[in-house]
Amino acid sequence: MARAVSTRRTAAFTIAAWIVALIIFFPILYTIITSFKSETEAIQGFSLIPSGTVESYVDVQTQKDYFKPFMNSVILSVGSTLLALLISVPAAWSMAFSPTKKTKDVLMWMLSTKMMPAVAVLVPIYLIFRDFGLLDSRLGLTFMLTMINLPIVIWMLYTYFREIPGEILEAARMDGASLWGEIIYVLTPMAVPGIASTMLLNIILAWNEAFWTIRLTTTNAAPLTAFIASFSSPQGLFWAKLSAASTLAIAPILIMGWFSQKQLVRGLTFGAVK
Amino acid sequence: MNLKTFLLGTCSAVVIAGFAQAETLTIATVNNGDMVRMQGLTDDFTKANPDIQLEWVTLEENVLRERVTTDIATKGGQYDVLTIGTYEVPIWAKQGWLLPLDNLGADYDVDDLLPAIRSGLTVDGKLYAAPFYGESSFIMYRKDLMEKAGLTMPDAPTWEFIGEAARKMTDRTADISGICLRGKAGWGENMAFLTATSNAFGARWFDENWKPQFDQPEWKNTLDMYVKLMNDAGPQGASSNGFNENLALFQQGKCGMWIDATVAASFVTNPKDSTVADKVGFALAPDTGLGKRGNWLWAWSLGVPAGTQKAEAAQKFVSWATSKHYLDLVAEKEGWANVPPGTRSSLYANPEYQKAAPFAKMTLDSINAADPTKPTVKPVPYVGVQFVAIPEFQGLGTTVGQLFSAALAGQMSVDDALAQAQQVTTREMTRGGYIK
């Protein structure tokens, strides 16, 4: 009897999980479906069955170059992630293992910068970029993406590092490990799942960032977010083309997420159960 | 060869290479059909000007406006040519953000530009943007449904006739709405239509002292007529319909009439996309006998920002893209029906264009009937037919548009929408220093 109940409960949870997953995934699924419709079909109303035309993909490919924005997206997301890790690993280490009275305040302050609406600092940031010649440059945008994601990266790493027993680091120190040796050879290998999932999450955040990547670029550094934005039209039907452009833009990150989901889930639940 | 000669030679080569290096123009634009077509035809320009390369930044209209405004106000210098509308030109020219176009070349023939369009882009006697394509608004209607309703569309109908025709043409069982009008909130969406329509009803946004006029009977008549007509003869969910949604409905044969931009004429008569291509007739936007028609005036135009380092090359490009030669080029490559409309008198005098575009005469008449400097029956302190050319209008127009869209959706009464519009507009105009 107990077994039957537990099976039923498992089935119920499985169905519930599938429903939740479908609800979350549905906008992406509908975008993909719409990309295989004609423009008239796309605007006609809700329908899950497309005619299967690929004319939108052909139009998107003939109208715009995909490769350059794609490469920009790769460079910006990977570059900003590596730079963020370089700064955040030592920062999280010091906060996790040598906390001071103000550590919590510093962490909260860092997080509070994420609460400010980006548009509030648009003009000052634009002026700084202009004066340093960073407008429409990959370097400037990599730095910007690093800065906006840094609070989340430090917070995540801090949480993971806190799960690592300090005694192990002490033992390493007693064995004569230097500060960097301790971070590189002892701490980092133990925190690999956490660091990996932080990296993946940061790549996804940087890949999808659309406010700054559209506003600080024109042609040279414009990534896939600008590629998508270019297909919206005030006079003329565009939903199918926009969906095709979106599908092309999210495909690489979806595939990456698919292959790394085990790592991602392991990292995100790291330390959840003691 | 000694070292001195070698260094001299190298330096010369570097200098020559520097001079020979092509200048790159960055052009900001929107993704409209005519703009996309132009991007495909730029070989003609770069062949004639091998020292100029073109790079395009295409963005959604509102993002483009915000992006370009930020750049131009901070003198970021990211763009050399801008796609802007008749709303921005007078405001930006007065701010000193645009360069006057005084170097368009000897054969440009600036006098060939349609006077109404040209006057909308001219400030203090100087042209600040060149029109790439111009539009007014007019009625597109189904000739077969009009005949079935037992009516004949006059060339210049009244709102009374349009109301009667829309109700007669409506056939809910066949999913046909008598009339499709914009309902989606936005200063360039429902407020473009409603502001232009209100002109025909004798309404105005502000009196000569910038006092908002939504508490006057003219606005009530406008909004009452619009909401009642749309409830009786409009499509379902009209409050979320903009240009594109109505275009799709009309092309699928679900609208008896559609009052919108003249540029839509080439879409609805194109048999490739439209199921009713051979059944469409055109008429001037309706009036109420007060002397003004509800037809707007807009031109997507090319301007050169004051911050550019490449003003000469930029003007060269603007001149090419808005020239008679460009119209001929499009006609040669893609046919006369695809030529960007509404900018030059010579195009409308061309018999080949008249043959290919059955809507040509009505488009020209509509453009000529709009006067942005005297848009209303009563005097006003502003220019602009479907907008008020002040910087505050974008925000105000969208807020009022949301109220009117809510009235159309039945979420508030017409009286409440007008009262709130009056309140919001008075507050903003006082804050802006217009009302002392």
Interface residues (C-beta under 8 A of the other chain):
Chain A: E39 T40 I43 Q44 Q63 K64 L122 V123 Y126 L127 R130 L135 D136 I214 R215 T218 T219 A222 A226 A229 S230 F231 S232 S233 P234 Q235 G236 L237 F238
Chain B: T26 A28 V30 N31 N32 G33 V36 Q39 E55 W56 V57 T58 L59 E60 E61 V63 E66 R67 T70 D71 A73 T74 K75 G76 G77 Q78 Y79 G188 F243 N244 E245 L247 A248 Q251 Q252 A261 V263 A264 F267 D273
